[in-house]
Amino acid sequence: MTQALAGFNEHGIIMATDSLATRVDAAGRPEFFNVEKLLPLGKFSAILSGGAGVSVPLSVALRREIGKRRGLDDLEDMVEFALPFLSQGYERHLAQHGPEPEGFRRLYFILAGLSGAKPPPGFSLLLLGSEDNELPLRLIAVGHAVVMPRHLGMEMKLAQALAAGAPLNKLLKISKDFLEKMAALKEEVGPPYYFATITADGYQAVVM
């Protein structure tokens, strides 16, 4: 189960995730492996996927399609394209493979970037999700921070730091500490961890 978080304030956007993924073998036993779940979609946007394993190849396919299309730079336009694209991809996956095993039927995507619909500096987060294999994916309202799966303590801590105008490096440190804590508590969360920022200068992967 992916542990992911993202947030933004006037300084920019931070995104963070672990890389452990889980699949069920033929005997019904969980197997763990590593995947990269945080990907840039363009110079000023990114996608972070979690839940069912198909979320990663769907993110890669979305990035490829967006890369083919000129003028698809604004986050709102990307989400308008991504919602049916990801829903159709998930529908094809379920038609081919059947329902996901119990406990693996959640799918979500955090999209972050610059939005012309927002006041300057224009940073925004949007969450697309599906529970229990539902279709199509839903656009879920979020504020300045999102933690998936939800963790109220971390949501509050991150929201407070964002509201206080914390610099991005401090927000990333808070995120790293949280991921390490969750990895110590849950076998399905683990390193390596991936971090990124989005500012007026664009998307930047961060090594911590």
Backbone torsions as a table, in degrees:
resi	resn	phi	psi	omega
1	MET	NA	119.1	179.0
2	THR	-61.2	139.2	167.7
3	GLN	-112.2	118.1	-173.6
4	ALA	-134.2	153.4	174.6
5	LEU	-154.2	153.0	179.2
6	ALA	-153.7	154.3	178.6
7	GLY	-166.2	164.0	178.4
8	PHE	-148.7	150.9	169.3
9	ASN	-140.8	-160.4	-175.2
10	GLU	-65.9	-18.1	-179.0
11	HIS	-83.0	-24.0	-177.7
12	GLY	144.8	-165.2	-176.6
13	ILE	-112.1	140.5	168.7
14	ILE	-117.8	146.0	176.3
15	MET	-136.8	142.4	-177.4
16	ALA	-150.9	145.1	179.3
17	THR	-158.5	157.3	168.7
18	ASP	-83.3	-176.5	-178.5
19	SER	-126.9	6.9	-177.4
20	LEU	-81.6	135.4	175.9
21	ALA	-126.6	158.6	-175.9
22	THR	-127.7	137.4	170.2
23	ARG	-133.5	161.0	-178.5
24	VAL	-105.5	127.9	-180.0
25	ASP	-80.2	-179.2	-175.5
26	ALA	-61.6	-24.4	180.0
27	ALA	-90.7	1.7	179.5
28	GLY	85.4	10.5	179.7
29	ARG	-91.8	141.8	178.7
30	PRO	-73.2	139.6	173.7
31	GLU	-121.0	138.4	-177.4
32	PHE	-110.3	140.7	177.6
33	PHE	-151.7	169.9	-174.7
34	ASN	-107.8	138.0	175.1
35	VAL	-140.8	155.9	175.9
36	GLU	-92.4	118.1	-172.7
37	LYS	-104.6	-6.0	-177.3
38	LEU	-113.4	117.2	-173.7
39	LEU	-134.0	140.1	171.7
40	PRO	-71.8	143.8	173.8
41	LEU	-102.7	-17.7	-179.4
42	GLY	-174.9	-169.6	-177.4
43	LYS	-65.2	-30.7	-173.8
44	PHE	-123.9	28.0	-177.4
45	SER	-154.1	161.4	-178.9
46	ALA	-155.7	163.4	176.1
47	ILE	-130.8	138.9	177.4
48	LEU	-125.6	121.8	-173.7
49	SER	-112.0	154.9	179.2
50	GLY	-159.6	173.4	-178.5
51	GLY	90.8	-133.6	-177.9
52	ALA	-56.5	146.5	-174.6
53	GLY	-60.3	-26.0	-179.4
54	VAL	-65.7	-13.2	-179.0
55	SER	-59.7	-35.4	-177.6
56	VAL	-69.7	-53.1	177.5
57	PRO	-61.6	-30.2	175.3
58	LEU	-66.4	-39.1	176.9
59	SER	-64.1	-41.8	179.5
60	VAL	-63.6	-42.1	178.6
61	ALA	-64.7	-39.7	178.1
62	LEU	-63.2	-45.2	178.9
63	ARG	-58.9	-41.8	179.4
64	ARG	-62.4	-43.6	-179.0
65	GLU	-68.0	-41.8	178.6
66	ILE	-63.3	-36.6	178.7
67	GLY	-63.6	-22.6	-179.7
68	LYS	-83.6	-15.3	-169.8
69	ARG	-107.7	122.4	177.9
70	ARG	-76.8	144.1	175.5
71	GLY	82.9	0.1	179.6
72	LEU	-94.5	70.3	-174.0
73	ASP	-111.9	-30.5	-178.5
74	ASP	-75.8	139.3	-176.2
75	LEU	-59.5	-40.5	-179.6
76	GLU	-61.6	-41.3	178.4
77	ASP	-66.9	-39.0	177.7
78	MET	-61.3	-43.8	-178.5
79	VAL	-66.9	-38.4	177.4
80	GLU	-60.4	-36.1	175.9
81	PHE	-77.9	-39.8	-173.3
82	ALA	-68.8	-35.0	-174.1
83	LEU	-60.1	-53.8	176.3
84	PRO	-70.2	-33.7	-179.4
85	PHE	-62.6	-48.7	-179.4
86	LEU	-69.7	-36.8	178.2
87	SER	-62.3	-44.8	179.9
88	GLN	-66.2	-38.7	177.6
89	GLY	-64.5	-40.5	178.7
90	TYR	-68.3	-37.6	178.0
91	GLU	-62.6	-42.4	177.6
92	ARG	-63.9	-40.2	178.9
93	HIS	-61.6	-45.9	-179.3
94	LEU	-67.0	-36.4	178.5
95	ALA	-65.3	-34.1	-178.3
96	GLN	-82.5	-38.6	-171.7
97	HIS	-110.6	-10.4	-177.0
98	GLY	82.8	176.7	-179.0
99	PRO	-59.1	147.4	175.0
100	GLU	-66.5	155.0	176.5
101	PRO	-59.7	154.7	177.3
102	GLU	-54.7	133.3	-178.0
103	GLY	93.2	-7.3	-179.9
104	PHE	-125.0	27.4	-173.4
105	ARG	-102.2	15.3	174.5
106	ARG	-103.5	140.8	179.9
107	LEU	-141.7	132.7	177.8
108	TYR	-151.0	157.1	179.3
109	PHE	-137.9	126.2	173.0
110	ILE	-98.8	118.6	176.2
111	LEU	-108.2	135.2	-175.9
112	ALA	-138.1	148.1	177.4
113	GLY	163.9	-158.6	-178.7
114	LEU	-94.2	133.6	-178.7
115	SER	-126.3	126.3	177.6
116	GLY	-69.8	-15.0	179.3
117	ALA	-80.0	-11.1	-178.8
118	LYS	-100.5	151.3	176.2
119	PRO	-66.6	155.1	178.8
120	PRO	-53.4	141.7	7.8
121	PRO	-83.0	2.4	169.6
122	GLY	88.0	14.0	179.6
123	PHE	-74.1	146.1	-176.8
124	SER	-155.2	153.2	173.1
125	LEU	-125.2	140.9	175.5
126	LEU	-137.6	143.7	-177.1
127	LEU	-121.0	126.0	173.5
128	LEU	-110.4	134.0	-175.3
129	GLY	-150.4	161.9	175.5
130	SER	-142.4	131.5	175.1
131	GLU	-111.1	136.3	174.8
132	ASP	56.7	42.4	176.6
133	ASN	64.4	19.1	-178.0
134	GLU	-67.6	148.1	177.0
135	LEU	-135.1	147.9	-7.9
136	PRO	-73.9	171.9	174.1
137	LEU	-61.2	151.6	-179.5
138	ARG	-107.1	147.0	170.6
139	LEU	-87.7	117.8	-173.7
140	ILE	-108.2	126.7	-177.9
141	ALA	-68.4	134.1	173.4
142	VAL	-135.2	161.9	178.7
143	GLY	-96.7	-129.7	-178.3
144	HIS	-85.2	-5.7	-178.3
145	ALA	-147.9	147.4	174.8
146	VAL	-143.2	136.2	176.1
147	VAL	-127.4	123.9	-178.7
148	MET	-130.1	131.0	-12.2
149	PRO	-57.9	159.2	-174.3
150	ARG	-62.3	141.7	177.3
151	HIS	-144.6	101.5	-170.2
152	LEU	-59.9	-38.4	179.5
153	GLY	-62.2	-45.0	179.6
154	MET	-70.8	-37.0	176.8
155	GLU	-58.0	-44.1	-179.3
156	MET	-67.1	-43.8	-179.4
157	LYS	-63.3	-44.0	-179.6
158	LEU	-67.1	-43.0	179.6
159	ALA	-61.4	-40.5	179.4
160	GLN	-65.5	-42.2	179.4
161	ALA	-65.6	-39.5	178.3
162	LEU	-64.5	-45.7	-178.9
163	ALA	-63.6	-29.8	179.3
164	ALA	-80.7	-0.9	178.6
165	GLY	76.3	29.8	-179.5
166	ALA	-58.8	140.6	176.4
167	PRO	-66.6	160.1	-174.2
168	LEU	-62.6	-34.7	-179.5
169	ASN	-65.3	-35.1	176.9
170	LYS	-69.4	-40.2	178.0
171	LEU	-63.0	-38.8	177.5
172	LEU	-66.5	-37.7	177.7
173	LYS	-64.5	-42.1	176.3
174	ILE	-60.0	-41.4	-179.5
175	SER	-65.5	-43.7	179.5
176	LYS	-62.6	-44.1	179.1
177	ASP	-59.7	-40.4	179.6
178	PHE	-65.8	-44.3	179.6
179	LEU	-62.2	-41.7	178.8
180	GLU	-65.1	-38.5	177.3
181	LYS	-63.7	-44.5	-179.0
182	MET	-67.8	-34.6	177.8
183	ALA	-64.9	-32.6	178.1
184	ALA	-73.1	-21.3	-177.3
185	LEU	-98.1	-27.6	-172.6
186	LYS	-127.7	128.2	-178.5
187	GLU	-70.4	-19.8	-178.4
188	GLU	-88.2	4.9	175.5
189	VAL	-118.0	131.9	-178.8
190	GLY	-169.3	167.3	-179.5
191	PRO	-76.3	169.9	0.6
192	PRO	-72.2	156.4	179.2
193	TYR	-101.8	151.1	179.4
194	TYR	-120.5	138.2	-178.2
195	PHE	-134.8	150.4	176.4
196	ALA	-155.3	157.7	172.4
197	THR	-125.6	154.6	170.2
198	ILE	-129.7	120.9	179.5
199	THR	-128.8	-173.5	176.3
200	ALA	-62.3	-17.6	177.0
201	ASP	-88.5	-8.6	177.2
202	GLY	114.5	-172.3	-179.4
203	TYR	-75.3	139.1	178.6
204	GLN	-143.8	117.5	171.7
205	ALA	-68.5	142.9	-175.8
206	VAL	-125.2	131.5	176.2
207	VAL	-100.0	128.6	-179.1
208	MET	-128.8	NA	NA
